[in-house]
Amino acid sequence: MHSRSPRATTRAFDATHFRKALSQFATGVTVITTRLADGTLLGLTASSFNSVSMSPPLVLWSLAEQASSMPVFSGNSHYVINILGADQAPLAEQFARKSADRFAGVEYSLSRTGQPVLKGVSAWFECHNRSRYPEGDHVIFVGEVEHCEVTPQAGLVFHDGRFVKTSA
């Protein structure tokens, strides 16, 4: 028999303090891309990427529940997770901004399912949109990797509110 631990009724920190504490965990930087039925491309910067399983090959990322792109990513069958290289901070910034066309001036090719793969990334994963889990103010997307490629290079990391280059 398991007893449940009591939950704290109050927290001794606010959202600003929580965000600052989280910023001390260095994360890789990704751009998640997809294509709408009408051919329009959509992409966004995300640092919430993680492996889940080797068999089957599963990865996850999360998106704010209120994001304007939520209906597209929830409804599309596929997307690509592009892992950015050390010199791609401008690309991360471009896809993080609210813009009518985040793909303006961006070089890319299309995956076998027609999803945009950004040029020069250190790795990319073409994923089937397997499942979604609402948690708090975000939705966790689990993708089943159907194809991936890698071009080893130094990576781009986000730490303490800024982009940092790793060395190869």
N, C-alpha and C positions, 0 to 999 in steps of 0.2 A: 504494500500500500504506500503510495506517494502522497505526501502532504504538499500543498502549494505554499510557496514562500509568500509572505505578505509583500504587497507592493507599496512603494513610498507614496504617501498622500500628497507630498509637495516635493519640489526639486530645489536644490540650493544653487541653481544656475539659471541664466536666461538664454535665449536663443543666440545672442551675440557671443557669449562665452562658449556655448556648445559649438558654434561654427568655428571659433578660433581653435578650440581643442581638436576638432576634426581636421583643420588645415595643417596640422602637424604630421598627418599621415600622408606621405608622398604617394601619388598615384600616377599611372600612365595616362596618356591623353588619347582619346579616340574621337573620330567623327563617324557618326552613324548615318548611313545614306540609304535612300530608297527612291523608287520611282512610282508615281501615281499612274493610274490607268490611262490618263490623257497624255502621258509622256513627261509631265512636269517632274523635275527633280527636287528632292527635299533632303536636307542634311542638318545635323546639329552636333555640337561639341558635347562630349560626355566623358567624365572621368570615373564613372561608376561601372566599371567593367571588371569581370572576374570569370575564371573558369569554374565549371560546376562538376563536370563528369568527363572521363576519357571514353567510356563506353556506355551509352552512346556519347559522341562528342557534343557536349553542351556548354554554352557560355551564358552569362547574364549581364544585363545593364539595366539602369532604371531611368525613368522619365517622370518629371513632375506631373501629377494628376491634372493640373490646370493648363498644361502646355498646349499651345494651339495645334501642335503637330500630333497630339495624342490620338485623334481619330484616324489619322493616316497610318501611324505605326501600329495601332491596334488592329486595323483592318487589312493591311497588306500581308501577303503570304511570305514575302522575303525582304531582307535588308542586308546591308553589308556593314561590318564593323571594321573601320580603317584605323590601324594603330599608327600614330604619327611618329615620324623621325625627329631627331633633335633640332633640325633646322626648319621645322614646320609650325613654329609658334604663330606666325602670321595667319596660317590656314586655320589653326584652332580659334584664333580671335575672330576671323571672318565668319566662321560657322557658329560662333557664340553670339554674334550680334543679331538683332532683329533687322531683317533686310528682306526686300521683295525677292531678290535673287542672290542667295548665298553662293551660288555656283559661278557668279560672274568672274571671268578670267581664270577659273580653276580648270586644270587639265585632269581628265579622267577617261577611263575606258568603261565598257559595260561588261558585267559578269554574264555567265551563261543564261541567267534568268532576267537579264536586262537591268540589273542594279548598278549604280555608279560605284566604281572603284577609283579612288583618288591616286594620282600619279605620285610616285616617290615615297609611299608609305613603307614602314618597315615590315608590316604584315597586314593581311586582311582576311576576314572570315565571312563567307557568304552563308547566311543563316535562314533556315525555315522558321517562321514565327510560331514556335511550338506552344508556348503558354505564357500567361500573364497573371501576376499576383498583386492585387492592390494591397499596399501596406503604408499606413500613415498618409502622408501627402504625396506619395510617389506610387508608381506602378513598376514592378519588377518584370522585365521581359526575359524569358528564357528562350534562347535560340539553339536549334539543332544545326550544327555546322555541316554543310553539304560540300563545301570546298574551301580551301584556305591556301594562301601562298605566303612566303616569307622572303624578305630581302634584308638579311642581318645588317644592322647599323646602330649607331647611338640613338637612344630614345629621348622623347620629350616627356618631362615629368612636371606635374603640378604640385607645388609645395608652398605652404604659407602664403597663399594668395597670388603666386606668380609662377611663370613657366621657368623651368630649369633644364638645361641640357645634361644628359648623362654622357660619359665617355665610352667609346667603343672598346 
